[in-house]
Amino acid sequence: MYHILFVCYGNICRSPMAEMIFKDIVIQNHKQFLFYCESKATSMEEIGNGLYPKAKDVLEKHNVTIEKHIASRIQKEDYEKFDLIIGMDSQNISTLKSFFQGDPKNKIHSLMSYTGREEEIEDPWYTDRFEKVYQLINEGCIALFNQLVTDYQNEANQ
């Protein structure tokens, strides 16, 4: 089973959107046995707050299953708990590598790197471009899912 942690600055917009989108992709493809995922923040600013209303609205617009969400912050033990730690932008990646004192097991990646692009997923809390952010996260989650399923199948065939 792959354990995936999606991370953004506050854990009220991008990372919970990624978590819920990824879970929907997993369910639609009947691969629940293969994945476990959560989302967390790099900062303390939004800890205890729920999903930002505009993030919830865009997920509902795209028929993504909304789960109860309470923002939480990354912990030192998350590095060992998760196989992949997925950031939304270069600042998240930098903060994660600093927090975990590097990345010796190569677990920290940007979501968009799975699409073959190193594009940033902007913070819609500041830009208000929730639809654009949804589209990028959805594209990244589909690419991540496809890569991990391919990796799993290749390992199973060896």
Secondary structure by P-SEA (a helix, b strand, c coil): cbbbbbbcccccccaaaaaaaaaaaaaaacccccccbbbbbcccccccccccaaaaaaaaaacccccbbbbbbbcccccccccbbbbccaaaaaaaaaaaccccccccccccccccccccccccccccaaaaaaaaaaaaaaaaaaaaaaaaaaaaac
